C-alpha cells in the first residue's frame, strides 16, 4: 500500500519563501518550491513573489491575534515555534495515519 505525502501547508511555503528572500535566493528557487516549470511567465511570477512580504498570524482560542511571521522552530515563544499549532496537528495526523496503515497491513496478513 502506497501512502501519498500530504500537501505542504501554506505556512511551510511562507517559511521557505522568507528563507529564500533572506538568503538572496533566485527566482528559480521559488519555482522549485512551488513545483513550477521555468518560463518567462513563471520567472516573472517568482521575481514578484521575492519582492513581496508575507505575514503569518496565529488566532489564539482566547481571541488574541499574534504575528508569528518568523516561523522560527527555535523561538522561545511556543506559538511561533509550533507554527500556531500546525506542527502539533501535523504530527498527530501522521501518527493516526501510520497507526491505521499498520493495522490494515497486519489484518491483511
N, C-alpha and C positions, 0 to 999 in steps of 0.2 A: 504494500500500500504506500503510495507516494503522497506526501503532505506538501502542499504549496506554502511558501512563506507568506505571511500576511503583508498587506500593503504597508508601505512606510507611512508613519504618521507625519502630519504636516509639521509638527514640532521638530522632528528629526530633519526634515528638509530645511526648515528655517535655520536650525543649528548648523547644518552643513554649509548653507549659503553664507551665513555670517562668518564661519571659519574661512571659507574661500575668500571672502572680501578682506578679512583681516590679514591673510597671508598673501595678498595680492595675486589671487588665482586668476585664471584666464577664463574667457567665455566658454572655451571647450570643456573646462572643469565643470561648469554649470550644466552644460549639455549632458555630460556623463552622469551627473547626479540625477537629472531628470529623464535620462534614457532617450534623449532626442538625437536624431542624426544631424550632421553638420550640413548646413545650407546657409545661404545669405540671410534668409528669414529667421532661422533659429539662432544664428550668430548675433543678429541684431537684438533678438529677444533676450539672449543671455547677457549681452552687454547692458541692456536696460535693467535687467534684474540686478546686476552687480552695482548699478548706480543707486539703487533703492535701499531704504532701511526698513526692516521688518520688526515689528514689536509683538511680543507674546505676553498675554495676560492670563493670570490664574484667578478664576472666580471662586473664591472660597465659600464653603457652605454657610459661614456666618455672615455672608453678604459683602465682605470686604473684597476688593479687587487689588491684585498685586502684579506689578510688572516683573516678569521673570525672563525677559528677553535674552539675557546672557546664556540661559540654558546650561549652566555650569554644573556638571555632575559632582564636582568637588566643592560646591558652595556650602557655606555653613548653614545657610537658610534651607530648611528641608523642602519648602515649596519649590524653590528653584532647583535644588539638587535632584528632586524627584520629578522634575518637569511637570509640576502641577498634578501629580498623581498618575501621570501616564506610564511611568516606568513600573510602578507597583501594579497597575492594572494590566499592562502587557505581560508582566511576569506571571500574574495569576492566570491569565488566559492561556499562556504557554503551558503552565503546569496542568491545567484541566485538559487541554488537547492531548498532551503527552499521556496522561492517565487513561483517557478514553481510547486512544490508539493502542496503547499497550494492552489494555483489557480486551479489545476487539481481536488483536492478534493472538492472545492466549486462548480465547474462546474458539478461534478458527482452527487451532492446532489439535 
